[in-house]
Amino acid sequence: MFAGLTGWHLLIILAVILLLFGAPKLPALAKSIGQSMRIFKGEVDELKKDGKDGKSDQAADGTPTNTTAQNTAVQNTAAQSTPAPTPVDPSTESNPKS
């Protein structure tokens, strides 16, 4: 894909980036890209470590945990225990307007 890129192509790409972002913004841009790469690498390493341990998906007794299903069950139970409001009949309202 990038096999056809030569030094001139890279120089033109660098010039376009310089024109788009300006010289003063390039150090800040490079810093933010570096921080993002560091965070991404840390998250990937953490996922690899969790995958090797195998403890992230199982409880201490070996049974798989599913917190999403548990949270949904709690929400459904709470929704069922809340009574629906009763409709009010306007003809039986006692609101004198005199």
SULMOHU-V466829 format. One record per backbone hydrogen bond with DSSP energy under -1.0 kcal/mol. NH is the residue of the N-H (numbers start at 1). CO is the residue of the C=O. If there is no record, write none. Layout:
nh=[NH & NH]
co=[CO & CO]
This chain:
nh=[5 & 10 & 11 & 12 & 13 & 14 & 15 & 16 & 17 & 18 & 19 & 20 & 21 & 22 & 29 & 30 & 31 & 32 & 33 & 34 & 35 & 36 & 37 & 38 & 39 & 40 & 41 & 42 & 43 & 44 & 45 & 46 & 47 & 48 & 49 & 50 & 51 & 52 & 53 & 54 & 59 & 62 & 65 & 70 & 71 & 72 & 73 & 74 & 75 & 76 & 77 & 78 & 79 & 80 & 81 & 92]
co=[2 & 6 & 7 & 8 & 9 & 10 & 11 & 12 & 13 & 14 & 15 & 16 & 17 & 18 & 25 & 26 & 27 & 28 & 29 & 30 & 31 & 32 & 33 & 34 & 35 & 36 & 37 & 38 & 39 & 40 & 41 & 42 & 43 & 44 & 45 & 46 & 47 & 48 & 49 & 50 & 63 & 59 & 57 & 66 & 67 & 68 & 69 & 70 & 71 & 72 & 73 & 74 & 75 & 76 & 77 & 89]
